[in-house]
Amino acid sequence: MATQTRPLYEIAAEIRKDWRATSKNGKIYFGAVPYINAMSSLNSINDRYIMDSAKEIVLRFLSNAGTWRGETAKRVKAELKKMAGI
């Protein structure tokens, strides 16, 4: 039985909301913003965003999300890693 995964656009909305709420200055790290924006238009890890696969977008987001911390960040990063197969 396949596990139901959330759409990437839903995950992106949660990232935006939580990162802004938990950062000291209320801002998301600039290096992660393009990947959150891209994920906002994607449904699944099998989609494409212009020339990149959704998996590439997710992996690039994860490499730029080191400053996003907390329980939500930990849970969402684990969810994205599972989706990306890492």
Secondary structure, 3 states (H helix, E strand, C coil): CCCCCCCHHHHHHHHHHHHHHHCCCCCCCCCCHHHHHHHCCCCCCCCEECCEEHHHHHHHHHHCCCCCCCHHHHHHHHHHHHHHCC
